[in-house]
Amino acid sequence: MDRLSGRGALPRDPPSDEDAFGDLVVAALEALPAPFRERLGSVAVVVEEEPTPAQLAETGATGLSGLYQGVPRTAPGADGAPIPSKITLFRGPLVRAHRSPASLARAVEDVVRHEVAHHFGIGDGRLDELRRSR
């Protein structure tokens, strides 16, 4: 059963180890609509404990749950970009902000979708518009 949709059993406690958190990330990726999931290609999806000072400075953020680095697929020549795209989820901030398993699973899914949207060329402004229209 799908942990992210609320069908099936959720873990009782937030994942305290990397493997359990990684399972949430895999479930979020598997929950993506097939046309998006199939076009992720060589995008690396990784989990780090915390964002680095350089990542925070690069984005101008005081905190990060996720980060997309790379060339969006909508950019000319994206398929031949010399640097592969990378999506990073930051376990520490997500676990601290979402204490219940259900809340954490939803947050991981939201961050994965947000960062995948960046890979497909959708910026934060448009994502905010879409979120407000829901």
MARBA-3410 file (N, C-alpha, C, O; in Angstrom, 1 decimal):
134
0.8,-1.2,0.0,0.0,0.0,0.0,0.9,1.2,0.0,2.0,1.2,0.4 ~ 0.3,2.3,-0.4,1.0,3.6,-0.6,1.1,4.4,0.7,0.0,4.9,1.1 ~ 2.3,4.6,1.2,2.4,5.4,2.5,2.0,6.9,2.2,1.5,7.5,3.1 ~ 2.2,7.3,1.0,2.1,8.8,0.8,0.6,9.2,0.6,0.2,10.3,0.9 ~ -0.2,8.3,0.1,-1.6,8.6,-0.2,-2.5,8.4,1.0,-3.6,8.8,1.0
-1.9,7.9,2.1,-2.7,7.6,3.3,-3.3,6.3,3.3,-4.0,5.9,4.3 ~ -3.1,5.5,2.2,-3.6,4.1,2.2,-2.5,3.2,2.7,-1.4,3.2,2.2 ~ -2.9,2.4,3.7,-1.9,1.5,4.2,-1.3,2.0,5.5,-1.6,3.1,6.0 ~ -0.4,1.2,6.0,0.2,1.5,7.4,1.3,2.5,7.2,2.2,2.4,6.4 ~ 1.3,3.5,8.1,2.4,4.4,8.2,3.3,4.0,9.4,2.8,3.4,10.3
4.6,4.3,9.3,5.5,4.0,10.5,5.0,4.8,11.7,4.4,5.9,11.6 ~ 5.2,4.2,12.9,4.7,4.9,14.1,5.5,6.1,14.5,5.0,7.0,15.1 ~ 6.8,6.1,14.2,7.7,7.2,14.6,8.3,7.7,13.3,8.5,7.0,12.4 ~ 8.7,9.0,13.3,9.5,9.5,12.2,10.8,8.7,12.0,11.4,8.3,13.0 ~ 11.2,8.5,10.8,12.4,7.7,10.5,13.6,8.4,11.2,13.8,9.6,11.1
14.3,7.6,12.0,15.5,8.1,12.7,16.7,7.7,12.0,17.8,8.2,12.3 ~ 16.6,6.9,10.9,17.9,6.5,10.2,17.7,6.9,8.7,16.6,7.1,8.2 ~ 18.8,6.8,8.1,18.9,7.2,6.7,18.1,6.2,5.8,17.4,6.7,4.8 ~ 18.1,5.0,6.1,17.4,4.0,5.3,15.9,4.2,5.3,15.3,4.2,4.3 ~ 15.4,4.4,6.5,13.9,4.7,6.6,13.5,5.9,5.9,12.5,6.0,5.2
14.3,7.0,6.0,14.0,8.2,5.3,14.1,8.0,3.8,13.3,8.5,3.1 ~ 15.1,7.3,3.4,15.3,7.0,2.0,14.1,6.2,1.4,13.7,6.5,0.3 ~ 13.5,5.4,2.2,12.3,4.7,1.8,11.2,5.7,1.5,10.4,5.5,0.6 ~ 11.1,6.8,2.3,10.1,7.8,2.1,10.3,8.5,0.7,9.4,8.8,0.0 ~ 11.6,8.7,0.5,12.0,9.4,-0.8,11.7,8.5,-2.0,11.1,9.0,-3.0
12.0,7.2,-1.9,11.7,6.3,-3.0,10.2,6.3,-3.2,9.7,6.3,-4.3 ~ 9.4,6.2,-2.1,8.0,6.2,-2.3,7.4,7.4,-2.9,6.5,7.4,-3.8 ~ 8.0,8.6,-2.6,7.6,9.8,-3.2,8.0,9.9,-4.7,7.2,10.3,-5.5 ~ 9.1,9.3,-5.1,9.5,9.3,-6.5,8.5,8.3,-7.2,8.1,8.6,-8.4 ~ 8.2,7.2,-6.6,7.3,6.2,-7.3,5.9,6.8,-7.4,5.2,6.3,-8.3
5.5,7.7,-6.5,4.2,8.3,-6.6,4.1,9.4,-7.7,2.9,9.8,-7.9 ~ 5.2,9.8,-8.3,5.1,10.8,-9.3,4.3,10.2,-10.5,4.4,9.0,-10.8 ~ 3.6,11.1,-11.2,2.9,10.6,-12.4,4.0,10.0,-13.4,5.1,10.6,-13.5 ~ 3.7,8.9,-14.1,4.6,8.2,-14.9,5.3,9.1,-15.9,6.5,9.0,-16.2 ~ 4.6,10.0,-16.6,5.3,10.9,-17.6,6.4,11.7,-17.0,7.4,11.9,-17.7
6.3,12.1,-15.8,7.4,12.8,-15.1,8.5,11.8,-14.6,9.7,12.1,-14.8 ~ 8.1,10.8,-14.0,9.0,9.8,-13.4,9.9,9.2,-14.5,11.1,9.1,-14.3 ~ 9.3,8.9,-15.7,10.0,8.3,-16.8,11.0,9.3,-17.4,12.0,8.9,-18.1 ~ 10.8,10.6,-17.2,11.7,11.6,-17.8,12.8,12.2,-16.9,13.4,13.1,-17.2 ~ 12.9,11.6,-15.7,13.9,12.0,-14.8,15.3,11.6,-15.2,16.3,12.2,-14.8
15.4,10.6,-16.1,16.7,10.1,-16.7,17.8,10.0,-15.7,17.7,9.1,-14.7 ~ 18.8,10.7,-15.8,20.0,10.6,-15.0,20.0,11.5,-13.8,21.1,11.8,-13.2 ~ 18.9,12.1,-13.4,18.9,13.0,-12.3,19.2,12.1,-11.0,18.6,11.1,-10.7 ~ 20.3,12.6,-10.3,20.6,12.0,-9.0,19.7,12.5,-7.9,19.6,13.7,-7.8 ~ 19.2,11.6,-7.2,18.4,12.0,-6.0,19.1,11.5,-4.8,19.3,10.3,-4.6
19.5,12.4,-3.9,20.3,12.1,-2.8,19.7,12.7,-1.5,18.9,13.6,-1.5 ~ 20.1,12.1,-0.4,19.7,12.6,0.9,20.9,13.0,1.7,21.9,12.2,1.8 ~ 20.9,14.2,2.2,21.9,14.7,3.0,21.3,15.1,4.4,20.1,15.3,4.4 ~ 22.1,15.1,5.4,21.6,15.4,6.7,21.2,16.9,6.8,20.1,17.2,7.3 ~ 22.1,17.8,6.4,21.8,19.3,6.5,22.4,20.0,5.3,23.3,19.5,4.7
21.8,21.1,4.9,22.4,21.9,3.9,23.7,22.5,4.3,23.9,22.8,5.5 ~ 24.6,22.7,3.4,25.9,23.3,3.7,25.7,24.8,3.7,24.8,25.3,3.2 ~ 26.6,25.5,4.4,26.6,27.0,4.3,26.6,27.5,2.8,26.0,28.5,2.5 ~ 27.4,26.8,2.0,27.5,27.2,0.6,26.1,27.0,-0.1,25.7,27.9,-0.9 ~ 25.4,26.0,0.2,24.1,25.8,-0.4,23.1,26.8,0.1,22.3,27.3,-0.7
23.2,27.2,1.3,22.3,28.2,1.8,22.6,29.6,1.2,21.7,30.3,0.8 ~ 23.9,29.9,1.0,24.3,31.1,0.4,23.9,31.1,-1.0,23.5,32.2,-1.5 ~ 24.1,30.0,-1.7,23.7,29.9,-3.2,22.3,30.3,-3.4,21.9,30.9,-4.4 ~ 21.4,29.8,-2.5,20.0,30.0,-2.7,19.4,31.3,-2.0,18.3,31.7,-2.2 ~ 20.3,31.8,-1.1,19.8,33.0,-0.3,18.8,32.6,0.8,18.0,33.4,1.3
18.7,31.3,1.1,17.8,30.8,2.1,18.4,30.7,3.5,19.6,30.5,3.6 ~ 17.5,30.8,4.5,18.0,30.6,5.8,17.9,29.1,6.2,18.5,28.7,7.2 ~ 17.1,28.4,5.5,17.0,26.9,5.7,16.5,26.3,4.4,15.8,26.9,3.6 ~ 16.8,25.0,4.3,16.3,24.3,3.1,15.9,22.9,3.4,16.4,22.2,4.3 ~ 14.8,22.5,2.8,14.3,21.1,2.9,14.8,20.3,1.7,14.9,19.1,1.7
15.0,21.0,0.6,15.4,20.3,-0.7,16.1,21.3,-1.6,15.9,22.5,-1.4 ~ 16.8,20.8,-2.6,17.5,21.7,-3.5,17.7,21.0,-4.8,18.1,19.8,-4.9 ~ 17.4,21.7,-5.9,17.6,21.2,-7.3,18.9,21.9,-7.8,19.0,23.2,-7.7 ~ 19.8,21.2,-8.3,21.0,21.7,-8.9,21.1,21.1,-10.3,21.1,19.9,-10.4 ~ 21.2,21.9,-11.3,21.4,21.4,-12.7,20.8,22.3,-13.7,20.5,23.4,-13.5
20.6,21.7,-14.9,20.0,22.4,-16.0,18.6,21.9,-16.2,18.5,20.7,-16.5 ~ 17.6,22.7,-16.1,16.2,22.3,-16.3,16.0,21.7,-17.7,16.7,22.1,-18.6 ~ 15.2,20.7,-17.8,15.0,20.0,-19.1,14.4,21.0,-20.1,14.6,20.7,-21.3 ~ 13.9,22.1,-19.7,13.3,23.0,-20.7,14.4,24.0,-21.3,14.1,24.7,-22.2 ~ 15.6,24.0,-20.7,16.7,24.8,-21.2,17.2,24.2,-22.5,17.4,23.0,-22.6
17.6,25.0,-23.5,18.2,24.5,-24.7,19.4,23.7,-24.4,20.3,24.2,-23.6 ~ 19.6,22.6,-25.0,20.7,21.7,-24.8,20.8,21.0,-23.5,21.8,20.5,-23.1 ~ 19.7,21.0,-22.8,19.7,20.3,-21.4,20.1,18.9,-21.5,20.7,18.4,-20.6 ~ 19.6,18.2,-22.5,20.0,16.8,-22.6,21.5,16.5,-22.7,22.0,15.4,-22.4 ~ 22.2,17.5,-23.3,23.6,17.3,-23.5,24.4,18.1,-22.4,25.6,18.3,-22.6
23.8,18.5,-21.3,24.5,19.3,-20.3,25.6,18.5,-19.8,25.5,17.3,-19.5 ~ 26.8,19.1,-19.6,28.0,18.4,-19.1,27.9,18.0,-17.6,28.6,17.1,-17.2 ~ 27.0,18.6,-16.9,26.8,18.4,-15.4,25.5,17.8,-15.2,24.5,18.4,-15.6 ~ 25.4,16.6,-14.6,24.1,16.0,-14.4,23.3,16.7,-13.4,23.9,17.4,-12.5 ~ 22.0,16.7,-13.5,21.1,17.3,-12.5,21.1,16.5,-11.2,21.3,15.3,-11.2
20.8,17.2,-10.1,20.8,16.6,-8.8,19.7,17.2,-7.9,19.6,18.4,-7.9 ~ 19.0,16.3,-7.3,18.0,16.7,-6.3,18.5,16.2,-5.0,18.7,15.1,-4.8 ~ 18.5,17.2,-4.0,19.0,16.8,-2.6,17.8,17.1,-1.7,17.3,18.2,-1.7 ~ 17.5,16.1,-0.9,16.6,16.3,0.2,17.4,16.3,1.5,18.3,15.5,1.7 ~ 17.0,17.3,2.4,17.8,17.4,3.7,16.9,16.8,4.8,15.9,17.4,5.2
17.4,15.7,5.3,16.7,14.9,6.3,16.5,15.7,7.6,15.3,15.7,8.1 ~ 17.5,16.3,8.1,17.4,17.0,9.4,16.3,18.0,9.5,15.4,17.9,10.4 ~ 16.3,19.0,8.6,15.2,20.0,8.6,13.8,19.4,8.5,12.9,19.8,9.1 ~ 13.7,18.4,7.6,12.4,17.8,7.4,11.9,17.0,8.6,10.7,17.1,9.0 ~ 12.8,16.2,9.2,12.4,15.5,10.4,12.1,16.4,11.6,11.1,16.2,12.3
12.8,17.5,11.7,12.6,18.4,12.8,11.3,19.2,12.6,10.6,19.4,13.6 ~ 10.9,19.5,11.4,9.7,20.2,11.1,8.4,19.4,11.1,7.3,19.9,11.2 ~ 8.6,18.1,10.9,7.4,17.2,10.7,7.6,16.0,11.7,8.2,15.0,11.3 ~ 6.9,16.1,12.8,7.1,15.1,13.9,6.3,13.9,13.7,6.7,12.8,14.2 ~ 5.2,14.0,13.0,4.4,12.7,12.9,4.8,12.1,11.6,5.2,12.7,10.6
4.7,10.7,11.5,5.1,10.0,10.3,4.3,10.5,9.1,4.8,10.6,8.0 ~ 3.0,10.7,9.3,2.1,11.1,8.1,2.6,12.5,7.6,2.6,12.7,6.4 ~ 2.8,13.4,8.5,3.2,14.7,8.1,4.6,14.7,7.4,4.8,15.4,6.4 ~ 5.5,13.9,7.9,6.8,13.8,7.3,6.7,13.1,5.9,7.3,13.6,5.0 ~ 5.9,12.1,5.8,5.7,11.5,4.4,5.1,12.5,3.4,5.6,12.6,2.3
4.1,13.3,3.9,3.6,14.3,3.0,4.6,15.4,2.6,4.7,15.8,1.5 ~ 5.4,15.8,3.6,6.5,16.8,3.4,7.5,16.3,2.4,7.9,17.0,1.5 ~ 7.9,15.1,2.6,8.9,14.5,1.6,8.3,14.5,0.2,9.0,14.8,-0.7 ~ 7.1,14.0,0.1,6.4,14.0,-1.2,6.4,15.4,-1.8,6.7,15.6,-3.0 ~ 6.0,16.4,-1.0,5.9,17.8,-1.5,7.3,18.3,-1.9,7.4,19.0,-3.0
8.4,18.0,-1.2,9.7,18.5,-1.5,10.2,17.8,-2.8,10.7,18.4,-3.7 ~ 9.9,16.5,-2.9,10.3,15.8,-4.2,9.6,16.4,-5.3,10.2,16.7,-6.4 ~ 8.3,16.6,-5.2,7.5,17.2,-6.3,8.0,18.6,-6.7,8.1,19.0,-7.8 ~ 8.3,19.4,-5.6,8.8,20.8,-5.8,10.2,20.7,-6.6,10.3,21.5,-7.6 ~ 11.1,19.9,-6.2,12.4,19.9,-6.8,12.3,19.2,-8.2,13.0,19.7,-9.1
11.4,18.3,-8.4,11.2,17.7,-9.8,10.6,18.8,-10.7,11.0,18.9,-11.9 ~ 9.7,19.6,-10.1,9.2,20.7,-10.9,10.3,21.6,-11.4,10.3,22.1,-12.6 ~ 11.3,21.9,-10.6,12.4,22.7,-11.0,13.1,22.1,-12.1,13.6,22.7,-13.1 ~ 13.3,20.8,-12.1,14.0,20.0,-13.2,13.3,20.2,-14.5,13.9,20.2,-15.5 ~ 11.9,20.4,-14.4,11.2,20.5,-15.6,10.9,22.0,-15.9,10.0,22.4,-16.7
11.7,22.9,-15.3,11.7,24.3,-15.6,10.6,25.2,-15.0,10.4,26.3,-15.4 ~ 10.0,24.7,-14.0,8.9,25.4,-13.2,9.6,26.1,-12.1,10.2,25.5,-11.2 ~ 9.5,27.4,-12.0,10.2,28.2,-11.0,9.3,28.4,-9.7,8.2,28.0,-9.7 ~ 9.9,28.9,-8.7,9.3,29.1,-7.4,8.0,30.0,-7.5,7.0,29.7,-6.9 ~ 8.1,31.0,-8.3,6.9,31.9,-8.5,5.7,31.2,-9.0,4.6,31.3,-8.5
5.9,30.4,-10.1,4.8,29.6,-10.6,4.3,28.5,-9.7,3.1,28.2,-9.6 ~ 5.3,27.9,-9.0,4.9,26.9,-7.9,4.0,27.5,-6.9,3.0,26.9,-6.4 ~ 4.4,28.7,-6.4,3.6,29.4,-5.4,2.2,29.7,-6.0,1.2,29.6,-5.3 ~ 2.1,30.1,-7.3,0.8,30.4,-7.9,-0.1,29.1,-7.9,-1.3,29.1,-7.5 ~ 0.5,28.0,-8.3,-0.2,26.7,-8.3,-0.7,26.3,-7.0,-1.8,25.8,-6.8
0.2,26.5,-6.0,-0.2,26.1,-4.6,-1.3,27.0,-4.1,-2.2,26.5,-3.4 ~ -1.3,28.3,-4.4,-2.4,29.1,-4.0,-3.7,28.8,-4.6,-4.8,29.0,-4.1 ~ -3.7,28.3,-5.9,-4.9,28.0,-6.6,-5.5,26.7,-6.2,-6.7,26.4,-6.6 ~ -4.8,25.9,-5.4,-5.4,24.6,-5.0,-6.5,24.8,-4.0,-7.1,23.8,-3.5
END
